[in-house]
């Protein structure tokens, strides 16, 4: 399918190219709009590709010049800023102005500049990382010096020739022109782009394929035409025009993308096509998203309420003013001053003007500093989360990264967690654990101990001295090889003793070279018994081979063992390579033969009669390299050497007597060859399971040494290297759940099918049971062991083989070739063909591979669950594996029931959902209350989804979560996510304690998250590590990426990046809780503070004829929020801990607090408002009565009120603060000192300034008055009295009810 | 902590390795510092509002506030105060006719006399206030309507007053000195106090007009332009405020109390906080230690009635008061302290009872769950 579409793409591109070239010459300009033309920079002295972006990247938003206008423009996107600027400007209108216009601008300017400085700092950081990247080195061909010289990345231009060495990162998008690889291939790792760690092959442009000598840039005179830069990583079209006029098509197989790493290729040369910002990687790199947290949304509602309150009190006062004016009628009192123009304002006009004035005076009600304070606090919170040692991972030297700065508090409000499985819950390190061959279990105790060691090492590093001794020495039963292996594993251990973390670190670095090859995965300690048998077996075979005895004389047990390992070794797609040198592909090249294209051709060349005659075929022809069939094909089923098989069959007659064995001279000294290969061979596998099995086989000296498209070379003990002719590979697919290879066995010369697949499938495909007693026994035993493995949470695979007679094979081959060449329904036919082959298998054994859970996953899952979080696992893995892992990480409980939804059609799915819903209702609803209560008390599982919105569909009793697990597969999920069924699906899923979605596509993952998020109105968190989780991470309220094995894609899309899954516990339970509770309290406090302050002014309006007068000096009024009362709340907002980290970790149920938004309920806003009004009444009327009918003047009276308000507000914060550190004390003392210092300086500074208050010597006089101190004592006490009393009452009540 | 044990050599080796293979070189570990601040382990005091802390606090507050309150209340009660309203709203009152006929435009003064009796003698210094009610000196536009530079003796502000003074800035082309609405509405009643002896003779009581304004106002904030020399010449090019009878340099004969530094003027310029206010008018100083400053008996108050307040329903009062360390007579603060103290005490008792009751019922239920 892919091949087809690519072919059409190529032809299209070529066609377009041809036509373009015809039109080309004249309409060059026109054409350049659609394509890009790249010429080599060596061609001309001046730069031939001038108008293309160079490789310098700049991700900064501003330059020095553009900073101010651009930043201001961006800041004015926030509505609040516009509002405050509007108010400040309103002050410049003389009729309505309340303050000195310049002074009124101060807070706005302050807020804007704080934000601007923050932006500047962020931009500077971006600038620094840009510079770092821009100054990385690469080798660029210099036409002056005629050699490759080191240049910075930023100096690379389009059209430059770049020489790339192994493990270098590509600086730009490069068209591959030459490679040191004999096949003219270049391997790249695209982990940074798409997160896939397996190597991808890229090809040298076709016309440079045959270039045997080294590529010389000066001989390059071609012109490249390709498409404009775009962000599609999987598409590249273009063509290259040579001087001769020859035109070659370019496709994505020729393009090396920026950010990828060159692997396994010593050297490659390419020409830069796209550079800098025009590279596909940069075009894919979108900036961080702006997310608004739930708390902020809630806050905005209350800000809106504040606006309404503001409007109400302003209108009230305006009406009051109008009436006040009206009562005097025409008799104008002396104190009612005319407008500056001397005109007499009507009461109505006055009221309107006053309304505007009051909006200015009361503007503090909308907390200007709230937004900036929240940002500051969030930055501090992010900083503290960053600095947490518990979230630091020693192995990878990475800690948590907060990529979204503004949703820290959302972490404390999560309700649903959607987790990926592989790489998130598990390490994505497949470790071979146990196997059973021919019905005998080999428990691999030593291996288990070895694995246990890895875990212990992590925890008890200091005490690992003793471990060396505990390892039992293998006895003499084992051969010398096995002794060596033991030694080897011991040396690993002694190595660990010096520092397992260092080792692990090295491993992680090594694993950057090759995926899935940490020592844990590689160094498998073989089971001595099995190893002995393998040795025995191979030596027998060796003996037999020497004496030309037929192999069938081997005991069936032993032959099963050897077959088992051969199957492990070859039944996969693992590619062998050595990391630092190009592969040694020493092989003769035969000229290419045209592939079999038609069935006629096939019939002509292939007749069954010839097959029957040949019994002892040669494998010499297996060396034929059929490269054309190998090109970038990811076809489902391919027969790379079907054609060569046929060729060989032709030749068979003539070469009848040729040597039986492979031309590779058998190496008899297994040990020597082992040593030779050890450390050099690396296995590049598409999936970690495959790698694990190959490494396992290698531990038994059955090692894969080479894989070519048509041949697999295996090294066996005693037997040396054997080449298996690879006839077909029937790749893995999710429906068949197995893969097979068809090979020609070099020793027995039989055509053998090795199949590896899920136990459930293979067991059904075995030969009918009546075939033999032995086989029956094997099947029975193996099944037993399989169940055992599954219970241990191992991924099980069955290995089976089948020997085909030549006739059978020929018969099948014919059908298969027909299928391959079919035009319609090819996929289906190939599938059928595969099914035909994989029948009547003979079971060899089974393996148990462990995808090791990450440390602490079960504990984390348990803790998160106790915290009331629903955990759903969405995985692309197959159902069995997912269920196994779910059991392993305690997501599913063996005791609880499991609903499995597997449906083939929409109707079936609907029915299934309906049934399970009935089932749930019947089973649980009648006794739900009882059970829930019980569950709550026994398990600490808060069973209520206690969210008012979630009850919308169920307005009856609160919805309960039962002890029930739901497993659904991808196909059923697709039906269930249909509009008609989604509600039902949700209903079922919601009542289950855990939900497991298997075989789900990335799109489905995001759909599930979206569905839950939108329908249930809950906060969702998605966590994943791979590219397939990106969509889910982006959809969720909070996306968490695991910066693990699978590259950076998930991390790039995430809001938080964690090194390990278990850190989620502290991140959510501790930091999330803290951030939420801190911010919630701070926001409420802000509303309270501002309301309290504004209310003081409002009460005064009753005593000044609603004239908008303020007794508080305008300076205090404006700087009160910004300076005097700002710091303590920031400190509290950053550092306050309502509950200690230890308690939060110990009692995860405290997390429910945040989920239910307990700290900030809508009514709390009003409670705070009422409290604010009460306190302001106290703070206003105590001084009012104390100074009633006295000779006090306006601002002398206002000064104690300001002071009292400050004291009250700070003390209020003090009561709200749960933990007092020295920073809290300091900030409060600082605030008070600051107020008095500023007041004293201000009041002493100028006798004539600061009209109208002109507060000269006011504060100084106040400080001499005993009355002032008496007021300062009684007012805060009275104002705050209800609070501790209320709290105490609540406590008492709480204690009482408990 | 664990990390400290692994040796640096190895680490270096790795990093050079990782650097050489092409990635960005990481020179030092990103491990966060183990400081109390960064790990959020700062030592902290946790004031938990429990019965153990709240109850004593309530009792202590109660015990401190009640005595203070009693003290304040006694002090306030010892202050003698006498107040008489001479607005002339009532038909029977002496100033009725003056109040009725008078307006800002009147050129001649209206005189009226009010008799009153002091029941108790006033010891120590007595402060004489005039009080206005319903007079919104705190009106926003009124408060702003002044020019502090002008009042500070700035010559340029004298001839060119601030815009804030509008519409009382210029009069007939000349700048008004002092400009603005506050100055324009200067209180200009003259009060004279006589002691009516038993034989009917009126004994004028000496009223001191110095020291009624803040010292800083008199000496720093308010200054006559060009010193105190020849105010008439200095104010030559200015016009008197519209409502004034006399120009500013004729406020008093005493050059130390004339012009902008006239203390009555300064006191008026300090705008009152509330619509009912009093302003210090004169001080009656204690003459001897034996005689009360104002003995009990009959008094006569002579009023030159210049200031109309009836148009806005205002009231004018004359107040005689002694003062204490805490200011004038005001029982409020004392009562407030007593009340709050009692409430605290009461709440403490209530809490104690509640706490006791619940505490005995559920022991050891401190930690829920």
Interface residues (C-beta under 8 A of the other chain):
Chain A: X98 X132 X133 X136 X167 X168 X169 X261 X328 X331 X333 X334 X335 X336 X337 X338 X339 X340 X341 X342 X357 X384 X386 X387 X388 X389 X392 X394 X397 X398 X399 X461 X462 X498 X499 X501 X502 X505 X506 X509 X512 X513 X940 X1074 X1103 X1104 X1105 X1107 X1108 X1109 X1111 X1135 X1137 X1141 X1147 X1149 X1182 X1184 X1185 X1186 X1187 X1188 X1189 X1190 X1191 X1192 X1193 X1194 X1196 X1197 X1198 X1215 X1218 X1219 X1220 X1221 X1222 X1223 X1247 X1248 X1249 X1251 X1252 X1254 X1256 X1257 X1261 X1265 X1266 X1267 X1270 X1271 X1273 X1274 X1277 X1278 X1281 X1284 X1285 X1287 X1288 X1289 X1291 X1292 X1294 X1295 X1296 X1298
Chain B: X2 X3 X5 X6 X7 X10 X11 X14 X17 X18 X21 X22 X23 X24 X26 X29 X30 X31 X32 X33 X34 X38 X39 X40 X42 X43 X44 X45 X46 X47 X48 X49 X50 X51 X54 X57 X58 X61 X65 X68 X72 X104 X129 X131 X135 X136 X137 X138 X139 X140 X141 X142 X143 X144 X145 X146 X147 X148 X149 X151 X152 X154 X162 X163 X164 X166 X167 X168 X181 X184 X185 X214 X216 X217 X220 X221 X243 X267 X270 X271 X272 X273 X274 X275 X276 X277 X278 X279 X280 X311 X312 X314 X325 X326 X327 X328 X330 X332 X333 X336 X337 X340 X343 X344 X347 X351 X354 X355 X358 X359 X361 X362 X365 X366 X368 X369
